[in-house]
Structures are given as C-alpha cells and as structure tokens.
Amino acid sequence: MRNNYWSIGAFADWLRGTPSLKMGTSQQWSVWTKAAKAKHPIRFWLAEEGLSMLQNFVMSPVDAIYNVK
C-alpha cells in the first residue's frame, strides 16, 4: 500500500478548507478530523479520499514498472 502524500500538503489544506495538524496525539487528530468533516464534508472527502485515488491512478504506471523490476 502506498503512502498518500498528496493528502498532506498545502494544496490539500486549501482544498479541505482547514489546515491539518502538524503533530498531535491520537485524540487531537480525532477531534480535528471530526471538526474538519463537520465544517466542509465534501471538501474533506475530496482532500482525503479524492486526492488519494487520484495519486493512485496517476502513479499506477510507475508502480507497474517498479513491480516488474
């Protein structure tokens, strides 16, 4: 499984509408996730799930070549 780096950058923060935490406990992340989802649910999905799907699609040819090695 690939790390979804596209979901953690400045563009993702802008798309989500709320900046992500730079660091925090699991409880702080849980509170942030609930607040971000409540504030902009569609934008949150686009930033978290949509960007991950897009990254997987764009990088699939590179992954296929790497897997052949």
Secondary structure, DSSP 8 states (H G I E B T S, - for coil): ----GGGGSHHHHHHHSS---SS--HHHHHHHHHHHHHH-HHHHHIIIIIHHHHHHHHHHHHHHHHHH-
